[in-house]
Every structure is written in C-alpha cells, then in structure tokens.
Amino acid sequence: MEIFFYGFVGLIALFLIITYAVRFGIDSSKQVKALRSELKEIKKQMKDLDGNKK
C-alpha cells in the first residue's frame, strides 16, 4: 500500500516539475524573441543613421 502512495506522490511531484520547466521555458523564449526584435530594430536604426551621414 505504501508503494502506491509513494508512487502517486512521485507522479504529482514529477508533474509539478515538468509544468514549472515548461512555463519557465516559454517565458524565456518570449524574452529571447523580444530581445531579437529589439536588436533588429537597433540595427535598422544604425543603418539609417549611417545612411544619413553619407
């Protein structure tokens, strides 16, 4: 009987760990996408400034 209880608690813990990891991964990927878009915008602005100087 104890084995079933420990197995059930282990499955719940595993579920919570996976859920946390997926949420953290999604948040990180959103931040990375935001940083990439910012870098593209900065690069575009630098090209515009360089073009205006010529």
Secondary structure, 3 states (H helix, E strand, C coil): CHHHHHHHHHHHHHHHHHHHHHHHHHHHHHHHHHHHHHHHHHHHHHHHHHHHHC
